[in-house]
Amino acid sequence: MLFWEKGVWMGKVIVTAAVSILLLAVAWTDFKTMEIPDILFVFLGICALASVKVFPEIPISERLTGAVCISAPMYLLCRFMKDAFGEGDILLLLIMGFYLGWKALFAGTLLGFLFGGMEACFLLSTGKVKFGEHAHMAFGPALCAGLFLAQFCSQELISWYVSFFIIVQ
C-alpha cells in the first residue's frame, strides 16, 4: 500500500510540474507572439486527462462544470464583441477548468483578471496605451499566472475572496 501511495504522490508531482511548465510556455509564447500554439493545448489536455487518475478528489462533475463555467460565457461574449478575448484564452480556460475543477478555476481566473487589470493600468500609466484607444494585449500570461497559483492555493484564494462578502457582527 505504501508503494501505491508513493506512486500517487509522484503522479501528482509529475502532472503538477508538467502543467506548471506548460503554463509558463503558454504565457511566454502568448506574450511574444499573441498566439498560443495548438501543441501546448494538446499537452495540457493530456495532463488534464491524467489528472483524473492522480487527483481523484476532484469529481468529474466539478471538472466538467469547470470546463464550461467560464470558457462558455467568454466564448459567447466573443461572438458579440469582436476581439474581447482570444480563442487561445478561451481554450486555456476550458482545459484548465477540467484540470482544476470549477472552484479552483474560479480562483485562478479571478487572479488572472486582477493581474490583467494591473497590466492594463500599467500600460495606461506609462502612456504606452492611451485611454479610449483600442489596444490589444496578451491576456494569456495574466491568466497563466492566476491558474498557476490556483494549483497550489485555490482554497486559500477562495476563502480570501469570500471574506469580502461576509459581514462580521
Salt bridges, closest charged atoms under 4 A:
GLU57 OE2 - LYS12 NZ 3.44
GLU62 OE1 - LYS103 NZ 3.95
ASP83 OD2 - LYS82 NZ 3.71
